[in-house]
Amino acid sequence: MANRILELLRKARTIAVVGLTDDSSKPSYGVSLYLQSKGYRVVPINPRLSEVLGERAYPSLNEAAKNEKIDIVDVFRRPDAVPEIVDEVLALGIPALWLQETVVHEEAAQKARAAGVLVVMDKCILKEHRRYGL
């Protein structure tokens, strides 16, 4: 799995962050700011916001995918939100799903894996990026 994570982080350009907030004290904000600083394009997914970190925010993955080519969906939501997100990822053909620390939903992750989606679960994308020295 480590090689697949490394390859994903090297190849990805655009990361949709589901649950990104404009509250700078929240992990989703700090992680997204870090990702931007490393050259990734961050696409905020939050129905309550119009813009975050200088990027247009979208109310859903479906809306974002009309204008963006998404390489990874990074999830900062409660585990009970994951099945619906997985359904969107599958419908949109997004190749990778990243569930942040404490975001664990085994059944939804298995459904995504069975459909060929690379799933990283219960890991912080920032910590993994740093761990690989990227």
C-alpha positions in Angstrom: 0.0 0.0 0.0 2.9 2.4 0.7 4.0 2.4 -2.9 0.5 3.1 -4.1 0.2 6.0 -1.7 3.5 7.4 -2.8 2.5 7.0 -6.5 -0.8 8.7 -5.8 0.7 11.7 -4.1 3.2 12.1 -6.8 0.7 11.9 -9.7 -2.2 13.8 -8.3 -2.7 17.4 -9.2 -6.2 18.2 -8.0 -7.6 17.3 -4.6 -11.3 17.9 -3.7 -11.5 18.4 0.1 -15.0 17.4 1.3 -15.7 19.3 4.5 -13.2 22.1 4.0 -14.0 25.0 6.2 -12.9 28.6 6.3 -12.1 28.3 10.0 -8.3 28.4 10.1 -8.2 26.6 13.5 -9.7 23.4 11.9 -7.6 20.5 10.6 -9.3 20.7 7.1 -8.1 24.2 6.6 -4.5 23.6 7.8 -4.2 20.4 5.7 -5.6 22.1 2.6 -3.3 25.1 3.1 -0.3 22.7 3.3 -1.5 20.9 0.1 -1.7 24.2 -1.7 1.8 25.1 -0.6 3.1 21.8 -2.1 1.6 22.6 -5.5 -1.7 20.8 -5.4 -4.9 22.4 -6.5 -7.5 22.2 -3.7 -11.1 22.2 -4.6 -13.3 23.0 -1.5 -16.5 21.0 -1.1 -18.8 22.7 1.3 -22.4 23.8 0.6 -22.2 26.7 3.1 -19.3 28.5 1.5 -18.6 30.2 -1.8 -14.8 30.4 -1.5 -12.0 29.0 0.7 -8.3 29.6 0.4 -8.8 31.6 -2.8 -10.6 28.7 -4.5 -14.3 28.5 -5.5 -16.2 26.2 -3.2 -18.7 23.8 -4.5 -21.8 22.4 -2.7 -21.0 18.8 -3.8 -18.6 16.6 -5.7 -21.1 16.4 -8.5 -21.1 20.1 -9.0 -17.3 20.4 -8.7 -16.8 17.6 -11.3 -18.6 19.6 -13.9 -15.7 22.1 -13.9 -12.8 20.2 -12.4 -10.8 17.0 -13.0 -10.5 15.5 -9.6 -7.6 13.1 -8.8 -8.3 12.5 -5.1 -11.3 13.1 -2.8 -10.0 13.9 0.7 -12.8 13.5 3.3 -13.0 15.6 6.5 -16.5 14.4 7.5 -18.1 12.1 10.0 -17.9 8.4 9.1 -21.7 8.2 8.5 -21.3 10.6 5.6 -18.8 8.3 3.8 -21.3 6.0 2.0 -22.9 8.9 0.1 -19.5 10.3 -0.8 -18.4 6.9 -2.1 -21.5 6.8 -4.3 -20.5 10.1 -5.8 -16.9 9.1 -6.3 -18.0 5.9 -8.1 -20.6 7.8 -10.2 -18.0 10.4 -11.2 -15.1 7.9 -11.9 -12.7 9.6 -9.4 -9.7 7.2 -9.0 -8.8 7.8 -5.3 -10.6 8.4 -2.0 -8.7 9.5 1.1 -10.4 9.3 4.4 -8.6 11.4 7.1 -7.7 10.2 10.5 -10.8 8.9 12.5 -12.9 8.8 9.3 -13.4 5.0 9.1 -16.2 3.2 7.2 -15.2 -0.3 6.3 -18.3 -1.2 4.2 -18.1 2.0 2.1 -14.3 1.6 1.7 -14.8 -2.0 0.5 -17.5 -0.9 -2.0 -15.1 1.7 -3.4 -12.2 -0.8 -3.6 -14.3 -3.3 -5.3 -15.0 -0.7 -8.0 -11.3 -0.1 -8.5 -10.9 3.1 -6.4 -7.7 3.4 -4.4 -8.8 4.0 -0.8 -6.6 5.3 2.0 -8.5 5.2 5.3 -7.7 6.6 8.7 -4.6 8.5 7.6 -3.7 12.1 7.4 -2.7 13.2 3.8 -0.4 15.9 5.2 1.4 13.4 7.5 1.7 10.9 4.7 3.0 13.5 2.3 5.7 14.6 4.8 6.5 11.0 5.7 7.5 10.4 2.0 9.5 13.6 1.9 7.5 15.0 -1.1 
